[in-house]
Amino acid sequence: MILFGPPGAGKGTQAQYLVKKYNYYQLSTGNLLRSEIQNKTLTGNQISEIIGRGEMVTDDIVDSLISNVIKNNKYKNKIIFDGYPRNIDQAKNLSKILNENNQKIELIIFLNLKREEVIKRIEGRVTCNKCNKTFNKLVDKQEILNHSCGSTHLIKRTDDSAQTIIKRYDTYIDITKPMLDYYSSNSNFKEVDGSMKINQISSKIEDFISS
Ligand code: AMP
């Protein structure tokens, strides 16, 4: 399954829900890239500044990270792509690798969200650096206090600053949105209003899965 949409639309939140419910595997390219940075790998050193500027990491780096996961039999037919593909070349590359590994895209969910809402959500977002769960500082006060990893692990991502959010949204519109044309004519492409409540979105996605 592909979860597609602007930053802050809830892709990661929905992916984590589906992982629990269906035993799927969340392949978040953002998380993979951040762990490269945390582990100070060669790739990590190359990409830290790019992500901090709200720009896209090069296709060859991201393609090789996802390819390793797709080839792993443990995750066969279980992957939720969160944040990949982000442009047409990545979409084509994904089809090719899935084909080579006898897998296919069953469902493409487009979580749609307006620019103003994206900015509001990301400005208040904190992310757990242990489990990658996200919360909104303004809305989820109690959940933050009760977070099982401990609230000290909840940090603001460096690319979640006001200036970088706008850059990331504009990059999404320029580069990622043309993918809508690429996928939207597929019968397994489904648009969901990302401004709905988390559980309403989850239940819509569950309906698509069961149908
Ligand atoms: P995310 O966690 O999905 O919001 O991604 C955070 C950042 O990681 C993005 O702003 C990009 O800089 C980088 N990134 C994540 N996925 C991709 C991708 N598929 N292609 C290029 N860069 C990516």
Boltz pocket constraint, residues with backbone or C-beta under 6 A from the ligand:
constraints:
  - pocket:
      binder: B
      contacts: [[A, 7], [A, 29], [A, 30], [A, 31], [A, 33], [A, 50], [A, 51], [A, 54], [A, 55], [A, 56], [A, 57], [A, 58], [A, 59], [A, 62], [A, 82], [A, 83], [A, 84], [A, 85], [A, 86], [A, 90], [A, 159], [A, 168]]
      max_distance: 6.0
